[in-house]
Amino acid sequence: MLSKIKQDAESAMKKALEHTVKEFSTIHTGKAAPAMVENIQVEAYGSMMRLKDTASVSTPDARTIVITPFDKSIIKDIEKAILGANVGLTPANMGSFVRCSVPELSGERRAELVKVANRYAEAGRVGVRNCRRDALELVKKINKDKAASEDDCKRTEKDIQTLTDKYIAEVDKALKVKEADLQKV
């Protein structure tokens, strides 16, 4: 029972870390990346869809994102969605595809993006701590119900804290990498 709680806690912490790293990938660092636009919501065929579900997104070079719709009739909708998403890109309709040039980041914009990355990292740390809290509550309940020995419960609590420290360190490491990437000119 206690090992299951520990496994579930580790799995939840891993998901929190993965989510944080995914959030970091959406912060644009001056280099073109499909993640910058692929989750933009496009109004097509009477419903909202993610851009990556309506078009292929590629980066032919470090400064350009090319979006090729599966159906050419929604190219105007894609342009409108990119402009409306306010991601700092200006789409150019090239007839059969949309090209977005990624502008050079100013020092001020880089500092803003570092703050955004720090917010994402803090949300990741909070997610990991919430997983710890939930797992510790279950362990305390088991201890209170005398379903396991007190020593086993204490050992499990210590293991959960070790996992928490490990995943928070991973979030911090990912943040350092993203900050360095953002500061690189």
C-alpha positions as CSV (number, residue, x, y, z in Angstrom):
1,M,0.0,0.0,0.0
2,L,2.7,2.5,0.9
3,S,4.8,1.6,-2.1
4,K,1.8,2.2,-4.3
5,I,1.4,5.7,-2.8
6,K,5.1,6.4,-3.4
7,Q,4.8,5.2,-7.0
8,D,1.7,7.3,-7.6
9,A,3.4,10.4,-6.1
10,E,6.5,9.9,-8.3
11,S,4.3,9.5,-11.4
12,A,2.3,12.7,-10.5
13,M,5.6,14.6,-9.9
14,K,7.0,13.4,-13.2
15,K,3.9,14.7,-14.9
16,A,4.2,18.1,-13.2
17,L,7.9,18.3,-14.4
18,E,6.9,17.3,-18.0
19,H,4.2,19.9,-18.0
20,T,6.6,22.6,-16.9
21,V,9.2,21.6,-19.5
22,K,6.4,21.7,-22.2
23,E,5.4,25.2,-21.0
24,F,9.1,26.3,-21.3
25,S,9.1,25.1,-25.0
26,T,6.3,27.6,-25.8
27,I,8.5,30.5,-24.7
28,H,10.2,31.7,-27.9
29,T,13.9,32.4,-27.6
30,G,14.5,34.1,-30.9
31,K,14.8,30.8,-32.7
32,A,11.8,29.4,-34.7
33,A,10.1,26.4,-33.1
34,P,6.8,24.7,-34.1
35,A,5.8,24.7,-30.4
36,M,5.4,28.5,-30.7
37,V,2.3,28.2,-32.8
38,E,1.0,24.7,-32.9
39,N,-1.4,25.1,-30.0
40,I,-3.0,28.3,-31.3
41,Q,-6.7,27.9,-31.6
42,V,-8.0,28.3,-35.2
43,E,-11.7,28.8,-36.0
44,A,-12.2,26.4,-38.9
45,Y,-15.2,24.5,-40.1
46,G,-17.4,26.1,-37.5
47,S,-15.4,25.0,-34.5
48,M,-12.1,25.8,-32.7
49,M,-9.2,23.5,-33.5
50,R,-5.5,23.6,-32.7
51,L,-3.3,24.8,-35.5
52,K,-1.4,21.5,-35.6
53,D,-4.7,19.7,-36.2
54,T,-5.4,21.9,-39.3
55,A,-1.9,22.3,-40.8
56,S,1.7,21.1,-40.8
57,V,4.1,23.3,-39.1
58,S,7.8,23.4,-40.0
59,T,10.9,25.5,-39.5
60,P,13.0,25.6,-42.6
61,D,15.5,27.9,-40.9
62,A,16.2,29.4,-37.4
63,R,14.1,32.5,-38.2
64,T,11.1,31.2,-40.1
65,I,8.0,29.1,-39.3
66,V,6.1,27.7,-42.3
67,I,2.5,26.6,-41.8
68,T,1.0,24.6,-44.7
69,P,-2.7,24.0,-44.2
70,F,-4.2,20.6,-45.0
71,D,-7.1,22.5,-46.7
72,K,-6.1,25.7,-48.5
73,S,-9.5,27.3,-47.9
74,I,-8.7,27.9,-44.2
75,I,-5.5,29.9,-44.8
76,K,-7.2,33.2,-43.9
77,D,-8.5,31.6,-40.7
78,I,-4.9,30.6,-39.8
79,E,-3.6,34.1,-40.5
80,K,-6.3,35.6,-38.3
81,A,-5.7,33.1,-35.5
82,I,-1.9,33.8,-35.4
83,L,-2.5,37.6,-35.3
84,G,-5.2,37.1,-32.6
85,A,-2.9,34.9,-30.5
86,N,-0.5,37.8,-29.9
87,V,2.6,35.6,-29.9
88,G,4.8,38.3,-31.5
89,L,4.6,36.9,-35.0
90,T,3.2,38.5,-38.2
91,P,1.9,35.9,-40.7
92,A,2.5,36.4,-44.4
93,N,0.1,34.6,-46.8
94,M,2.1,33.1,-49.5
95,G,-0.8,31.6,-51.4
96,S,-0.5,27.9,-50.4
97,F,1.2,28.4,-47.1
98,V,1.7,31.0,-44.3
99,R,5.2,32.2,-43.4
100,C,6.0,33.8,-40.1
101,S,9.4,35.4,-39.5
102,V,10.6,35.3,-35.9
103,P,11.9,38.7,-34.9
104,E,15.1,39.3,-33.0
105,L,14.5,39.6,-29.3
106,S,15.3,42.9,-27.5
107,G,16.9,42.9,-24.1
108,E,13.7,44.1,-22.5
109,R,11.7,41.3,-24.2
110,R,14.3,38.7,-23.0
111,A,13.9,39.9,-19.4
112,E,10.1,39.6,-19.7
113,L,10.4,36.1,-21.0
114,V,12.8,35.2,-18.2
115,K,10.0,36.3,-15.8
116,V,7.5,34.2,-17.6
117,A,9.8,31.2,-17.4
118,N,10.2,31.8,-13.7
119,R,6.4,31.9,-13.3
120,Y,6.1,28.5,-15.1
121,A,8.9,27.1,-12.9
122,E,7.1,28.2,-9.8
123,A,3.9,26.6,-11.0
124,G,5.9,23.4,-11.6
125,R,7.3,23.5,-8.1
126,V,3.8,24.1,-6.6
127,G,2.6,21.1,-8.7
128,V,5.3,18.9,-7.3
129,R,4.6,20.1,-3.7
130,N,0.9,19.4,-4.2
131,C,1.7,15.8,-5.2
132,R,3.8,15.5,-2.0
133,R,1.0,16.9,0.1
134,D,-1.6,14.5,-1.4
135,A,0.8,11.5,-0.8
136,L,1.6,12.5,2.7
137,E,-2.1,12.8,3.6
138,L,-2.6,9.2,2.4
139,V,0.4,8.0,4.4
140,K,-0.9,9.8,7.6
141,K,-4.3,8.2,7.1
142,I,-2.8,4.8,6.8
143,N,-0.7,5.5,9.9
144,K,-3.8,6.7,11.8
145,D,-5.7,3.6,10.8
146,K,-2.8,1.4,11.9
147,A,-2.8,-0.3,8.4
148,A,1.0,-0.1,8.4
149,S,3.7,0.2,11.1
150,E,4.8,3.7,12.2
151,D,8.4,3.0,11.0
152,D,7.2,2.1,7.5
153,C,5.1,5.3,7.4
154,K,8.0,7.5,8.5
155,R,10.3,5.8,5.9
156,T,7.7,6.4,3.2
157,E,7.3,10.0,4.2
158,K,11.0,10.5,4.0
159,D,11.1,8.8,0.6
160,I,8.3,11.1,-0.7
161,Q,10.3,14.1,0.5
162,T,13.4,12.8,-1.3
163,L,11.3,12.5,-4.5
164,T,10.0,16.0,-4.0
165,D,13.5,17.4,-3.6
166,K,14.6,15.5,-6.7
167,Y,11.8,16.8,-8.9
168,I,12.0,20.4,-7.7
169,A,15.7,20.2,-8.5
170,E,14.8,19.0,-12.0
171,V,12.4,22.0,-12.5
172,D,15.2,24.3,-11.3
173,K,17.6,22.7,-13.7
174,A,15.2,23.1,-16.7
175,L,14.7,26.7,-15.6
176,K,18.4,27.4,-15.7
177,V,18.7,25.9,-19.2
178,K,15.7,28.1,-20.4
179,E,17.1,31.2,-18.8
180,A,20.5,30.7,-20.4
181,D,18.8,30.1,-23.7
182,L,16.8,33.3,-23.4
183,Q,19.9,35.4,-22.4
184,K,21.9,34.1,-25.3
185,V,22.1,36.8,-28.0
